[in-house]
Amino acid sequence: MLSEKITNDIKTAMKAKDEAQVSALRLLQSALKNKRIEVQHDLSDDEVIKVVQTLVKQYKDGVEDFKKGN
C-alpha cells in the first residue's frame, strides 16, 4: 500500500539525512493520519492519492498567493 511506502520512504530519507524530504513526508503522513481518523478506517490507495492531490493543490495555491503578495 502507498501508506506503507511513505513510511519506508521516511526511514530511507532519515538515514540519508535528507531533512527536506523527511519534513515533506512527515507532513503527508500526518495528513493521512488525520484523514484515517476522519473516515475511521484504513485508507485505500485511491484515498491516499486524493489526500496527496489535496495537499498539492493547497501548496500550489499558497505559492500563487505568495507571488501575488510580492
Sequence and secondary structure as in RCSB ss.txt:
>XXXX:A:sequence
MLSEKITNDIKTAMKAKDEAQVSALRLLQSALKNKRIEVQHDLSDDEVIKVVQTLVKQYKDGVEDFKKGN
>XXXX:A:secstr
 HHHHHHHHHHHHHHTT HHHHHHHHHHHHHHHHHHHHHTS   HHHHHHHHHHHHHHHHHHHHHHHHT 
